[in-house]
Amino acid sequence: MSWPNPFITQRADPFILRHADGYYFIASVPEYDRLEIRYASTLAGLIEAEAVTVWHKPDTGPFSALIWAPELHHINGQWVIYFAAAPTRAIKDGLFQHRMYALVCNDADPLSGNWQPCRRVHTPIDAFSLDATYFQHQGKHWYLWAQKDPAIPGNSNLYLAELLNPWTLKSAPLMLSRPEYEWECAGFSVNEGPAVIQHGDKLFVTYSASATDENYCLGILSIDVLADPLNISAWHKSARPVFATSWDNQQYGPGHNSFTVDETGRAVLVYHARNYTEIEGDPLWDPNRHTRLKYFDWREDGTPDFGVPPADHTSVP
């Protein structure tokens, strides 16, 4: 199987969940004003699936602006959407004012079900935070996100904590990674958009680094599956990016990925990228970070091989 590239246009920060009944898709919309979910029984079916708005931002309040990077998870029988939002579009001390939120639905169908009032996910530092993801590991529930620490230079670092429930941290956060290499600090010093995948005896965390232009790229962290995730010495960080701009294929700034599998169980990298570099004005308001899908393989040493971002194409063999 292959897919057209782009897979879905003008959807950044894409997340695809394979559930028992099929596939669910959620992403940032260019207006940054709502949360949409698509459902299809097949992965390819998401392309033409109806986008159902399940939540729209209020006109005022702490989560009334810049709705970013939603993810849909199914946790202990509940649907949970994690997203980041700000009270205003204003920048303060060089950063937006995003905090992290959770929406919960107890009904079977997240497209038609009732979503409870928005809950904030609090962390010990009250600072710019975003891009939360969730995973289960070692029988525990984990929350992984990006946040600014005012004591550390740069825009955001990666943090991990165990969850008490989908919107409450149970453990003290561990800083997994901070921007340190040149490729993490191009334009802006950023570690954000984490995603988790397990293969063999390793757990991997991919993340996005640098500014959201052609410098945007993926880095990777790894840990043995039996090791304590809250022991920082057990984690290993690649000194090089693992997925980056392809000038030959005119694919620029691939990043903010998630992982899914196709109907046969083969691993799929889900990400966004632009097909041009000449951005007029603030890149934030350029709508053409398109959702793209790519198969990837595993090397003999057990690490993922993402290859290079393939060129745009509409034909599917």
Backbone as CSV, one residue per row, in Angstrom:
resi,resn,N_x,N_y,N_z,CA_x,CA_y,CA_z,C_x,C_y,C_z
1,MET,0.834,-1.187,0.000,0.000,0.000,0.000,0.877,1.248,0.000
2,SER,0.413,2.271,-0.668,1.034,3.577,-0.580,-0.080,4.620,-0.518
3,TRP,0.299,5.860,-0.328,-0.689,6.930,-0.211,-0.216,8.117,-1.026
4,PRO,-1.151,8.991,-1.415,-0.713,10.237,-2.048,0.076,11.075,-1.041
5,ASN,0.954,11.894,-1.523,1.748,12.776,-0.669,1.585,14.200,-1.203
6,PRO,0.882,15.106,-0.508,0.371,14.985,0.857,-0.780,13.979,0.999
7,PHE,-0.941,13.525,2.226,-2.038,12.617,2.579,-3.307,13.420,2.859
8,ILE,-3.185,14.430,3.719,-4.261,15.391,3.985,-3.620,16.781,3.996
9,THR,-4.141,17.699,3.206,-3.538,19.021,3.087,-3.941,19.926,4.251
10,GLN,-3.057,20.854,4.539,-3.282,21.906,5.536,-3.694,21.361,6.901
11,ARG,-3.032,20.303,7.300,-3.201,19.783,8.651,-1.821,19.512,9.230
12,ALA,-1.446,20.336,10.218,-0.144,20.211,10.874,-0.275,19.389,12.153
13,ASP,0.852,18.955,12.679,0.903,18.223,13.953,-0.028,17.006,13.930
14,PRO,0.049,16.172,12.907,-0.953,15.106,12.729,-0.783,13.956,13.711
15,PHE,-1.914,13.412,14.108,-1.926,12.256,15.009,-2.973,11.269,14.513
16,ILE,-2.568,10.020,14.318,-3.481,8.965,13.889,-3.476,7.855,14.922
17,LEU,-4.661,7.525,15.416,-4.841,6.442,16.385,-5.520,5.267,15.697
18,ARG,-4.887,4.112,15.748,-5.579,2.898,15.306,-6.287,2.298,16.503
19,HIS,-7.608,2.196,16.399,-8.435,1.662,17.475,-9.060,0.354,16.988
20,ALA,-9.812,-0.293,17.838,-10.391,-1.589,17.490,-11.290,-1.516,16.261
21,ASP,-11.954,-0.369,16.061,-12.915,-0.247,14.966,-12.362,0.481,13.748
22,GLY,-11.105,0.892,13.781,-10.549,1.596,12.629,-9.574,2.675,13.033
23,TYR,-9.571,3.758,12.262,-8.558,4.801,12.414,-9.209,6.154,12.726
24,TYR,-8.556,6.886,13.632,-8.998,8.228,13.993,-7.850,9.207,13.717
25,PHE,-8.213,10.348,13.153,-7.222,11.365,12.779,-7.588,12.693,13.433
26,ILE,-6.584,13.358,14.009,-6.765,14.682,14.584,-5.479,15.470,14.346
27,ALA,-5.594,16.782,14.185,-4.427,17.611,13.870,-4.772,19.072,14.136
28,SER,-3.769,19.930,14.065,-4.004,21.372,14.131,-4.635,21.842,12.830
29,VAL,-5.663,22.684,12.940,-6.268,23.284,11.753,-5.665,24.675,11.560
30,PRO,-5.649,25.196,10.325,-4.974,26.481,10.083,-5.529,27.641,10.899
31,GLU,-6.811,27.569,11.242,-7.415,28.665,12.018,-7.092,28.574,13.507
32,TYR,-6.595,27.430,13.951,-6.259,27.204,15.367,-7.430,27.509,16.297
33,ASP,-8.648,27.138,15.871,-9.831,27.529,16.640,-10.726,26.379,17.063
34,ARG,-10.388,25.134,16.699,-11.306,24.040,16.966,-10.560,22.707,16.961
35,LEU,-11.273,21.675,17.410,-10.762,20.310,17.381,-11.664,19.483,16.479
36,GLU,-11.073,18.894,15.458,-11.780,18.057,14.504,-11.266,16.627,14.604
37,ILE,-12.158,15.669,14.422,-11.772,14.263,14.348,-12.319,13.676,13.046
38,ARG,-11.488,12.906,12.370,-11.942,12.092,11.248,-11.868,10.622,11.661
39,TYR,-12.829,9.849,11.169,-12.814,8.401,11.404,-12.976,7.677,10.077
40,ALA,-12.260,6.583,9.920,-12.453,5.690,8.772,-12.083,4.278,9.200
41,SER,-12.697,3.304,8.552,-12.400,1.914,8.880,-11.037,1.491,8.349
42,THR,-10.512,2.233,7.361,-9.184,1.970,6.813,-8.322,3.207,6.914
43,LEU,-7.028,3.015,6.861,-6.112,4.149,6.938,-6.304,5.085,5.744
44,ALA,-6.368,4.529,4.544,-6.559,5.352,3.353,-7.903,6.078,3.367
45,GLY,-8.876,5.508,4.048,-10.194,6.127,4.120,-10.215,7.466,4.822
46,LEU,-9.182,7.745,5.620,-9.123,9.031,6.313,-9.038,10.206,5.344
47,ILE,-8.504,9.966,4.152,-8.317,11.052,3.192,-9.643,11.727,2.871
48,GLU,-10.689,10.933,2.640,-11.990,11.466,2.254,-12.979,11.500,3.416
49,ALA,-12.560,11.110,4.593,-13.485,11.060,5.733,-13.934,12.459,6.136
50,GLU,-15.158,12.540,6.620,-15.691,13.818,7.088,-14.935,14.271,8.340
51,ALA,-14.616,15.561,8.388,-14.001,16.142,9.574,-15.106,16.665,10.490
52,VAL,-15.261,16.047,11.650,-16.321,16.395,12.587,-15.741,17.273,13.695
53,THR,-16.272,18.483,13.846,-15.824,19.362,14.926,-16.452,18.914,16.237
54,VAL,-15.610,18.525,17.191,-16.112,18.047,18.484,-15.968,19.097,19.585
55,TRP,-15.215,20.159,19.303,-15.016,21.217,20.307,-14.564,22.474,19.587
56,HIS,-15.072,23.601,20.013,-14.679,24.888,19.449,-14.245,25.782,20.593
57,LYS,-13.205,26.545,20.381,-12.674,27.378,21.460,-13.691,28.437,21.875
58,PRO,-13.693,28.816,23.153,-14.526,29.940,23.576,-13.938,31.262,23.103
59,ASP,-14.716,32.313,23.202,-14.258,33.624,22.737,-13.241,34.252,23.689
60,THR,-13.348,33.917,24.950,-12.430,34.471,25.953,-12.049,33.385,26.942
61,GLY,-11.014,33.661,27.734,-10.622,32.722,28.775,-9.257,32.114,28.518
62,PRO,-8.821,31.226,29.403,-7.445,30.712,29.340,-7.158,29.835,28.130
63,PHE,-8.202,29.244,27.520,-7.982,28.388,26.346,-8.800,28.889,25.153
64,SER,-8.716,30.201,24.908,-9.534,30.823,23.873,-8.744,31.212,22.627
65,ALA,-7.467,30.835,22.546,-6.661,31.224,21.381,-5.644,30.132,21.049
66,LEU,-5.315,30.031,19.763,-4.191,29.212,19.284,-4.257,27.771,19.790
67,ILE,-5.277,27.070,19.342,-5.456,25.664,19.720,-4.475,24.824,18.912
68,TRP,-3.517,24.224,19.604,-2.391,23.566,18.938,-2.311,22.081,19.267
69,ALA,-1.867,21.323,18.265,-1.317,19.966,18.414,-2.166,19.017,19.244
70,PRO,-3.421,18.785,18.845,-4.233,17.830,19.608,-3.834,16.386,19.341
71,GLU,-4.052,15.555,20.337,-3.912,14.104,20.188,-5.129,13.442,20.807
72,LEU,-5.577,12.351,20.194,-6.720,11.579,20.684,-6.230,10.234,21.200
73,HIS,-6.565,9.935,22.453,-6.165,8.670,23.063,-7.379,8.000,23.697
74,HIS,-7.298,6.678,23.845,-8.341,5.912,24.526,-7.701,5.313,25.768
75,ILE,-8.092,5.827,26.940,-7.428,5.501,28.196,-8.444,4.942,29.184
76,ASN,-8.307,3.676,29.524,-9.210,3.037,30.488,-10.674,3.262,30.139
77,GLY,-11.015,3.104,28.868,-12.399,3.223,28.442,-12.880,4.629,28.170
78,GLN,-12.031,5.626,28.410,-12.388,7.016,28.139,-11.627,7.529,26.923
79,TRP,-12.300,8.338,26.119,-11.602,9.080,25.077,-11.024,10.346,25.694
80,VAL,-9.788,10.652,25.355,-9.121,11.842,25.879,-8.456,12.578,24.719
81,ILE,-8.742,13.868,24.607,-8.008,14.725,23.679,-7.094,15.628,24.490
82,TYR,-5.812,15.539,24.225,-4.842,16.484,24.783,-4.586,17.576,23.753
83,PHE,-4.488,18.818,24.212,-4.141,19.915,23.314,-3.550,21.056,24.134
84,ALA,-2.975,22.012,23.450,-2.445,23.210,24.095,-3.222,24.414,23.597
85,ALA,-3.387,25.420,24.463,-4.114,26.627,24.098,-3.593,27.791,24.922
86,ALA,-3.844,28.987,24.417,-3.387,30.203,25.078,-4.586,31.116,25.356
87,PRO,-4.421,32.066,26.275,-5.511,33.018,26.535,-5.583,34.129,25.495
88,THR,-4.515,34.285,24.713,-4.419,35.360,23.746,-3.340,34.987,22.736
89,ARG,-3.318,35.675,21.599,-2.251,35.465,20.631,-0.971,36.217,20.995
90,ALA,-1.029,37.004,22.050,0.114,37.838,22.404,1.310,36.997,22.843
91,ILE,2.500,37.510,22.545,3.747,36.900,22.985,4.233,37.639,24.222
92,LYS,4.631,36.882,25.234,5.097,37.448,26.498,6.462,36.867,26.823
93,ASP,7.419,37.723,27.062,8.791,37.276,27.354,9.323,36.360,26.258
94,GLY,8.974,36.682,25.011,9.496,35.952,23.870,8.775,34.664,23.529
95,LEU,7.714,34.341,24.253,7.000,33.085,24.021,5.495,33.311,24.007
96,PHE,4.788,32.415,23.336,3.347,32.374,23.505,3.024,31.903,24.923
97,GLN,1.752,31.936,25.262,1.347,31.677,26.653,0.551,30.383,26.795
98,HIS,0.905,29.387,26.001,0.161,28.131,26.005,0.312,27.365,27.320
99,ARG,-0.774,26.700,27.675,-0.785,25.697,28.719,-1.489,24.467,28.147
100,MET,-1.452,23.362,28.886,-1.961,22.093,28.368,-3.319,21.748,28.978
101,TYR,-4.178,21.141,28.144,-5.544,20.830,28.552,-5.930,19.430,28.103
102,ALA,-6.969,18.907,28.774,-7.512,17.597,28.433,-9.023,17.682,28.344
103,LEU,-9.575,17.061,27.305,-11.010,16.867,27.158,-11.286,15.376,27.287
104,VAL,-12.367,15.034,27.975,-12.683,13.631,28.245,-14.099,13.334,27.760
105,CYS,-14.261,12.163,27.132,-15.561,11.687,26.664,-15.742,10.238,27.107
106,ASN,-16.838,9.948,27.794,-17.100,8.594,28.284,-17.941,7.758,27.328
107,ASP,-18.400,8.356,26.238,-19.247,7.648,25.291,-18.407,6.795,24.341
108,ALA,-19.073,5.873,23.655,-18.354,4.934,22.787,-17.800,5.606,21.537
109,ASP,-18.548,6.571,21.009,-18.156,7.219,19.762,-17.661,8.631,20.043
110,PRO,-16.370,8.914,19.835,-15.854,10.246,20.162,-16.357,11.334,19.214
111,LEU,-16.881,10.959,18.046,-17.377,11.959,17.110,-18.762,12.474,17.500
112,SER,-19.571,11.609,18.097,-20.933,12.016,18.466,-21.134,12.110,19.974
113,GLY,-20.149,11.687,20.751,-20.297,11.648,22.203,-20.216,13.017,22.852
114,ASN,-20.482,13.024,24.151,-20.460,14.260,24.933,-19.073,14.468,25.542
115,TRP,-18.475,15.591,25.227,-17.168,15.926,25.781,-17.344,16.780,27.030
116,GLN,-16.727,16.370,28.110,-16.840,17.060,29.388,-16.121,18.409,29.336
117,PRO,-16.382,19.285,30.302,-15.679,20.574,30.331,-14.167,20.397,30.353
118,CYS,-13.498,21.348,29.775,-12.050,21.302,29.619,-11.339,21.310,30.973
119,ARG,-10.333,20.452,31.109,-9.522,20.403,32.325,-8.091,20.806,31.991
120,ARG,-7.493,21.597,32.835,-6.081,21.916,32.651,-5.213,20.804,33.238
121,VAL,-4.132,20.488,32.536,-3.140,19.549,33.050,-2.023,20.381,33.671
122,HIS,-1.967,20.381,34.987,-1.010,21.218,35.711,0.340,20.513,35.838
123,THR,1.397,21.285,35.717,2.753,20.819,35.969,3.390,21.712,37.032
124,PRO,4.467,21.268,37.668,5.040,22.068,38.755,5.487,23.464,38.344
125,ILE,5.932,23.622,37.103,6.319,24.942,36.606,5.157,25.506,35.800
126,ASP,4.702,26.692,36.161,3.626,27.350,35.414,4.265,28.163,34.293
127,ALA,4.468,27.508,33.148,5.182,28.127,32.037,4.669,27.561,30.729
128,PHE,5.050,28.197,29.646,4.717,27.760,28.291,4.880,26.251,28.175
129,SER,3.794,25.555,27.791,3.829,24.094,27.702,2.856,23.634,26.629
130,LEU,3.207,22.518,25.989,2.443,22.091,24.816,2.835,20.679,24.401
131,ASP,2.140,20.181,23.363,2.542,18.955,22.644,2.544,17.710,23.525
132,ALA,1.540,17.566,24.365,1.488,16.387,25.224,1.117,15.141,24.432
133,THR,1.731,14.032,24.810,1.334,12.727,24.303,1.207,11.774,25.481
134,TYR,0.660,10.599,25.209,0.376,9.607,26.242,0.823,8.234,25.754
135,PHE,1.296,7.405,26.677,1.571,6.012,26.335,1.512,5.154,27.583
136,GLN,1.312,3.864,27.376,1.367,2.887,28.456,2.693,2.148,28.380
137,HIS,3.280,1.888,29.539,4.564,1.196,29.573,4.778,0.652,30.970
138,GLN,5.208,-0.592,31.059,5.459,-1.262,32.335,4.225,-1.239,33.241
139,GLY,3.044,-1.323,32.625,1.812,-1.338,33.379,1.407,0.005,33.963
140,LYS,2.065,1.065,33.533,1.771,2.404,34.043,1.351,3.319,32.890
141,HIS,0.737,4.441,33.267,0.306,5.442,32.304,1.274,6.633,32.371
142,TRP,1.696,7.083,31.191,2.736,8.108,31.127,2.296,9.306,30.292
143,TYR,2.763,10.471,30.720,2.477,11.749,30.055,3.815,12.367,29.672
144,LEU,3.928,12.774,28.431,5.196,13.267,27.878,4.894,14.547,27.120
145,TRP,5.654,15.612,27.393,5.286,16.918,26.833,6.507,17.815,26.696
146,ALA,6.274,19.010,26.109,7.314,20.028,25.943,6.966,21.239,26.805
147,GLN,8.006,21.815,27.430,7.749,22.952,28.319,8.985,23.818,28.449
148,LYS,8.740,25.100,28.666,9.796,26.060,28.967,10.097,26.035,30.459
149,ASP,11.362,25.928,30.796,11.818,26.166,32.167,12.505,27.523,32.162
150,PRO,11.981,28.511,32.901,12.582,29.847,32.872,14.060,29.864,33.251
151,ALA,14.530,28.824,33.944,15.926,28.778,34.363,16.840,28.215,33.280
152,ILE,16.253,27.714,32.174,17.041,27.079,31.111,16.866,27.862,29.822
153,PRO,17.948,28.271,29.165,17.819,28.994,27.895,17.089,28.164,26.852
154,GLY,16.413,28.860,25.932,15.707,28.165,24.868,14.203,28.201,25.052
155,ASN,13.498,27.599,24.098,12.043,27.652,24.089,11.377,26.537,24.878
156,SER,11.833,25.288,24.687,11.159,24.176,25.352,12.060,22.965,25.444
157,ASN,11.843,22.213,26.518,12.513,20.946,26.780,11.448,19.848,26.821
158,LEU,11.876,18.597,26.880,10.950,17.476,26.982,10.894,16.956,28.414
159,TYR,9.676,16.659,28.872,9.463,16.182,30.234,8.574,14.952,30.226
160,LEU,8.807,14.078,31.214,8.069,12.832,31.365,7.586,12.701,32.797
161,ALA,6.331,12.247,32.972,5.813,11.965,34.312,4.800,10.841,34.230
162,GLU,4.675,10.101,35.327,3.610,9.108,35.421,2.290,9.825,35.702
163,LEU,1.187,9.251,35.203,-0.135,9.831,35.393,-0.901,9.130,36.510
164,LEU,-1.619,9.940,37.296,-2.582,9.416,38.264,-3.906,9.120,37.556
165,ASN,-4.337,10.060,36.735,-5.466,9.896,35.830,-5.133,10.707,34.580
166,PRO,-5.970,10.694,33.549,-5.551,11.320,32.290,-5.204,12.803,32.371
167,TRP,-5.626,13.496,33.423,-5.361,14.934,33.511,-4.561,15.330,34.762
168,THR,-4.021,14.338,35.490,-3.296,14.636,36.727,-1.983,13.868,36.771
169,LEU,-0.883,14.591,36.990,0.411,13.941,37.125,0.506,13.226,38.471
170,LYS,1.159,12.075,38.458,1.373,11.305,39.685,2.781,11.480,40.214
171,SER,3.758,11.593,39.303,5.157,11.703,39.720,5.696,13.099,39.410
172,ALA,6.832,13.399,40.003,7.531,14.626,39.631,8.055,14.478,38.203
173,PRO,8.006,15.530,37.394,8.493,15.428,36.016,9.997,15.206,35.949
174,LEU,10.388,14.431,34.949,11.801,14.247,34.630,12.089,14.960,33.308
175,MET,13.130,15.794,33.267,13.514,16.397,32.003,14.292,15.367,31.194
176,LEU,13.708,14.946,30.058,14.341,13.939,29.220,15.388,14.534,28.298
177,SER,15.113,15.722,27.780,16.010,16.293,26.773,15.836,17.798,26.727
178,ARG,16.920,18.482,26.416,16.890,19.924,26.170,17.671,20.200,24.898
179,PRO,17.381,21.289,24.187,18.136,21.600,22.969,19.603,21.847,23.306
180,GLU,20.479,21.096,22.655,21.907,21.257,22.915,22.744,21.203,21.648
181,TYR,22.318,20.430,20.659,23.071,20.327,19.412,22.673,21.459,18.459
182,GLU,23.550,21.739,17.521,23.292,22.824,16.568,21.984,22.604,15.818
183,TRP,21.694,21.361,15.452,20.480,21.071,14.686,19.209,21.175,15.529
184,GLU,19.357,21.302,16.845,18.205,21.523,17.725,17.978,23.004,18.013
185,CYS,18.884,23.836,17.543,18.882,25.254,17.931,18.924,26.192,16.727
186,ALA,18.471,25.721,15.560,18.473,26.545,14.346,17.213,27.396,14.320
187,GLY,17.377,28.702,14.437,16.225,29.597,14.500,15.709,29.750,15.907
188,PHE,15.306,28.665,16.504,14.893,28.623,17.905,15.458,27.352,18.538
189,SER,15.721,27.414,19.829,16.183,26.239,20.564,14.962,25.490,21.077
190,VAL,14.642,24.376,20.411,13.363,23.711,20.627,13.535,22.199,20.698
191,ASN,12.934,21.591,21.705,12.579,20.171,21.715,11.084,20.119,21.974
192,GLU,10.307,19.526,21.055,8.853,19.522,21.192,8.275,18.331,20.423
193,GLY,6.962,18.204,20.437,6.268,17.202,19.634,6.718,15.771,19.843
194,PRO,6.850,15.279,21.072,7.341,13.911,21.270,6.325,12.863,20.827
195,ALA,6.839,11.706,20.408,6.020,10.550,20.042,6.756,9.294,20.477
196,VAL,6.017,8.262,20.822,6.592,7.063,21.442,6.294,5.831,20.601
197,ILE,7.303,4.978,20.450,7.117,3.692,19.783,8.060,2.681,20.420
198,GLN,7.579,1.444,20.568,8.406,0.377,21.119,8.713,-0.634,20.019
199,HIS,9.940,-1.136,20.039,10.331,-2.180,19.096,11.372,-3.060,19.769
200,GLY,11.095,-4.351,19.816,12.041,-5.250,20.474,12.214,-4.892,21.928
201,ASP,13.457,-4.761,22.345,13.731,-4.466,23.750,14.010,-2.987,23.999
202,LYS,13.568,-2.114,23.076,13.801,-0.681,23.212,12.494,0.107,23.117
203,LEU,12.442,1.175,23.888,11.392,2.174,23.767,12.031,3.435,23.184
204,PHE,11.411,3.983,22.153,11.961,5.153,21.475,11.024,6.348,21.628
205,VAL,11.620,7.521,21.792,10.887,8.785,21.774,11.473,9.643,20.659
206,THR,10.675,9.893,19.630,11.085,10.880,18.640,10.572,12.245,19.093
207,TYR,11.220,13.286,18.605,10.792,14.647,18.949,11.241,15.591,17.846
208,SER,10.643,16.767,17.819,10.971,17.765,16.806,11.861,18.838,17.394
209,ALA,12.749,19.371,16.539,13.742,20.334,16.999,13.860,21.504,16.027
210,SER,14.289,22.642,16.558,14.556,23.875,15.811,13.274,24.588,15.383
211,ALA,13.445,25.675,14.618,12.318,26.471,14.152,11.471,25.670,13.177
212,THR,10.216,26.109,12.965,9.275,25.331,12.161,9.411,25.602,10.664
213,ASP,10.575,26.060,10.224,10.845,26.234,8.795,11.615,25.021,8.289
214,GLU,12.502,25.216,7.302,13.245,24.075,6.754,14.230,23.462,7.743
215,ASN,14.442,24.136,8.877,15.344,23.590,9.902,14.675,22.539,10.788
216,TYR,13.373,22.483,10.769,12.630,21.542,11.611,13.026,20.110,11.253
217,CYS,13.213,19.265,12.261,13.670,17.897,12.015,13.353,17.037,13.229
218,LEU,13.582,15.737,13.092,13.323,14.806,14.183,14.614,14.325,14.822
219,GLY,14.626,14.340,16.148,15.652,13.669,16.930,15.053,12.439,17.588
220,ILE,15.893,11.683,18.287,15.384,10.457,18.905,16.112,10.148,20.216
221,LEU,15.343,9.633,21.175,15.841,9.138,22.454,15.471,7.664,22.552
222,SER,16.220,6.908,23.344,15.901,5.487,23.505,16.231,5.033,24.920
223,ILE,15.543,3.959,25.313,15.750,3.365,26.629,15.403,1.880,26.547
224,ASP,16.093,1.054,27.329,15.736,-0.354,27.414,14.340,-0.487,28.036
225,VAL,13.541,-1.419,27.539,12.154,-1.520,28.003,12.057,-1.917,29.472
226,LEU,13.096,-2.543,30.008,13.066,-2.946,31.414,13.601,-1.876,32.352
227,ALA,14.196,-0.830,31.803,14.786,0.220,32.632,13.707,1.153,33.184
228,ASP,14.051,1.855,34.232,13.133,2.810,34.863,13.067,4.074,34.012
229,PRO,11.905,4.419,33.447,11.825,5.611,32.604,12.133,6.916,33.334
230,LEU,12.038,6.920,34.663,12.325,8.132,35.420,13.778,8.197,35.889
231,ASN,14.613,7.284,35.383,16.057,7.322,35.641,16.729,7.907,34.414
232,ILE,17.159,9.145,34.483,17.659,9.833,33.294,18.901,9.157,32.731
233,SER,19.680,8.494,33.572,20.898,7.852,33.077,20.592,6.648,32.186
234,ALA,19.349,6.169,32.220,18.973,5.024,31.382,18.624,5.443,29.952
235,TRP,18.466,6.743,29.738,18.089,7.246,28.419,19.322,7.575,27.582
236,HIS,19.195,7.366,26.283,20.273,7.694,25.348,19.709,8.590,24.242
237,LYS,20.467,9.616,23.898,20.028,10.607,22.912,20.946,10.567,21.701
238,SER,20.357,10.519,20.520,21.153,10.537,19.294,21.767,11.918,19.089
239,ALA,23.016,11.950,18.692,23.701,13.218,18.430,23.368,13.782,17.056
240,ARG,22.598,13.043,16.278,22.252,13.491,14.928,20.747,13.374,14.709
241,PRO,20.179,14.206,13.871,18.755,14.051,13.556,18.502,12.755,12.794
242,VAL,17.289,12.249,12.889,16.956,10.983,12.240,15.979,11.148,11.077
243,PHE,15.467,12.363,10.868,14.559,12.648,9.755,14.594,14.147,9.548
244,ALA,14.956,14.582,8.350,15.216,16.003,8.131,14.850,16.392,6.706
245,THR,14.942,17.696,6.442,14.621,18.259,5.132,15.333,17.514,4.010
246,SER,14.590,17.255,2.927,15.175,16.719,1.691,15.082,17.795,0.621
247,TRP,16.224,18.427,0.310,16.232,19.458,-0.722,15.986,18.828,-2.094
248,ASP,16.491,17.615,-2.297,16.275,16.933,-3.578,14.790,16.673,-3.827
249,ASN,14.055,16.299,-2.771,12.630,15.976,-2.920,11.707,17.159,-2.627
250,GLN,12.289,18.308,-2.315,11.516,19.524,-2.015,10.530,19.290,-0.866
251,GLN,11.062,18.692,0.184,10.294,18.458,1.394,11.020,19.133,2.549
252,TYR,10.367,20.140,3.129,11.064,21.034,4.049,10.434,21.006,5.445
253,GLY,11.285,20.840,6.435,10.846,20.870,7.826,9.950,19.728,8.241
254,PRO,10.292,18.479,7.908,9.445,17.365,8.352,9.519,17.208,9.865
255,GLY,8.354,17.072,10.472,8.394,16.950,11.927,7.016,16.810,12.532
256,HIS,6.969,17.036,13.829,5.804,16.823,14.693,5.076,15.541,14.297
257,ASN,5.767,14.451,14.517,5.277,13.167,14.026,4.438,12.432,15.059
258,SER,3.760,11.408,14.583,3.169,10.374,15.425,3.402,9.044,14.713
259,PHE,3.003,7.968,15.344,3.168,6.644,14.749,1.823,5.931,14.689
260,THR,1.631,5.167,13.627,0.506,4.251,13.563,0.963,3.011,12.824
261,VAL,0.028,2.102,12.559,0.323,0.921,11.747,-0.767,0.779,10.702
262,ASP,-0.423,0.166,9.570,-1.443,-0.092,8.559,-2.250,-1.323,8.934
263,GLU,-3.124,-1.748,8.067,-4.013,-2.870,8.372,-3.260,-4.182,8.566
264,THR,-2.035,-4.281,8.053,-1.238,-5.494,8.227,-0.317,-5.412,9.437
265,GLY,-0.300,-4.264,10.114,0.561,-4.083,11.271,1.898,-3.454,10.966
266,ARG,2.114,-3.049,9.714,3.394,-2.436,9.355,3.468,-1.010,9.872
267,ALA,4.630,-0.616,10.389,4.804,0.682,11.033,4.756,1.818,10.017
268,VAL,4.064,2.886,10.415,3.884,4.062,9.565,4.284,5.308,10.348
269,LEU,5.113,6.130,9.732,5.475,7.436,10.278,4.475,8.464,9.763
270,VAL,3.867,9.196,10.672,2.913,10.256,10.347,3.584,11.575,10.708
271,TYR,3.610,12.530,9.778,4.339,13.778,10.029,3.788,14.873,9.133
272,HIS,4.254,16.100,9.369,3.919,17.175,8.438,5.201,17.751,7.847
273,ALA,5.053,18.353,6.678,6.164,19.066,6.024,5.580,20.004,4.976
274,ARG,6.341,21.044,4.646,5.988,21.931,3.541,6.742,21.505,2.282
275,ASN,6.268,21.989,1.136,6.981,21.729,-0.119,7.587,22.992,-0.702
276,TYR,7.796,24.006,0.127,8.485,25.225,-0.292,9.092,25.880,0.953
277,THR,10.043,26.765,0.722,10.723,27.439,1.832,10.391,28.926,1.916
278,GLU,9.852,29.486,0.850,9.600,30.927,0.819,8.286,31.221,1.526
279,ILE,8.372,31.524,2.793,7.193,31.770,3.625,7.049,33.272,3.830
280,GLU,5.904,33.799,3.470,5.645,35.221,3.660,5.067,35.446,5.049
281,GLY,5.679,36.381,5.782,5.187,36.689,7.119,5.545,35.616,8.129
282,ASP,4.771,35.555,9.189,5.011,34.619,10.281,4.675,33.198,9.821
283,PRO,5.636,32.250,9.943,5.352,30.864,9.545,4.130,30.268,10.253
284,LEU,3.792,30.811,11.428,2.646,30.313,12.182,1.360,30.368,11.355
285,TRP,1.255,31.391,10.497,0.019,31.591,9.741,0.122,31.064,8.316
286,ASP,1.198,30.406,7.982,1.292,29.721,6.702,0.592,28.366,6.853
287,PRO,-0.475,28.108,6.086,-1.307,26.929,6.354,-0.810,25.640,5.730
288,ASN,0.306,25.683,5.012,0.641,24.553,4.137,1.650,23.567,4.706
289,ARG,1.545,23.338,6.006,2.203,22.167,6.567,1.207,21.021,6.403
290,HIS,1.502,20.140,5.462,0.558,19.089,5.100,0.888,17.786,5.827
291,THR,-0.159,17.029,6.153,0.017,15.704,6.741,0.531,14.729,5.688
292,ARG,1.529,13.948,6.058,2.151,12.987,5.152,2.377,11.675,5.897
293,LEU,2.348,10.574,5.150,2.559,9.243,5.715,3.712,8.562,4.994
294,LYS,4.467,7.773,5.735,5.607,7.072,5.147,5.843,5.772,5.905
295,TYR,5.973,4.673,5.175,6.443,3.449,5.817,7.891,3.624,6.258
296,PHE,8.268,2.924,7.321,9.682,2.884,7.690,10.033,1.487,8.168
297,ASP,11.320,1.226,8.183,11.821,-0.097,8.544,12.693,-0.018,9.790
298,TRP,13.141,-1.171,10.220,13.986,-1.273,11.410,15.349,-1.832,11.014
299,ARG,16.388,-1.205,11.498,17.746,-1.682,11.228,18.036,-2.938,12.041
300,GLU,19.144,-3.588,11.707,19.521,-4.806,12.421,19.769,-4.557,13.905
301,ASP,20.209,-3.333,14.242,20.458,-3.033,15.656,19.180,-2.651,16.401
302,GLY,18.025,-2.709,15.716,16.748,-2.448,16.368,16.281,-1.012,16.331
303,THR,17.074,-0.109,15.737,16.685,1.298,15.665,15.856,1.550,14.401
304,PRO,14.989,2.556,14.436,14.167,2.835,13.256,14.967,3.531,12.169
305,ASP,14.641,3.212,10.924,15.252,3.850,9.766,14.140,4.579,9.011
306,PHE,14.053,5.892,9.224,12.974,6.674,8.623,13.271,7.084,7.184
307,GLY,14.527,6.951,6.756,14.881,7.330,5.398,14.783,8.830,5.199
308,VAL,14.337,9.243,4.002,14.181,10.665,3.695,12.726,10.916,3.313
309,PRO,12.237,12.141,3.507,10.853,12.452,3.133,10.662,12.333,1.625
310,PRO,9.710,11.527,1.165,9.508,11.369,-0.276,8.878,12.611,-0.896
311,ALA,9.123,12.782,-2.170,8.595,13.932,-2.903,7.080,13.863,-3.015
312,ASP,6.456,15.016,-3.264,5.018,15.053,-3.512,4.673,14.139,-4.688
313,HIS,3.550,13.440,-4.576,3.041,12.657,-5.693,1.564,12.410,-5.469
314,THR,0.842,12.308,-6.565,-0.590,12.034,-6.458,-0.940,10.613,-6.856
315,SER,-0.106,9.994,-7.686,-0.397,8.633,-8.138,-0.018,7.634,-7.042
316,VAL,-0.839,6.636,-6.886,-0.612,5.590,-5.888,-0.569,4.260,-6.610
317,PRO,0.571,3.522,-6.548,0.664,2.245,-7.278,-0.296,1.206,-6.709
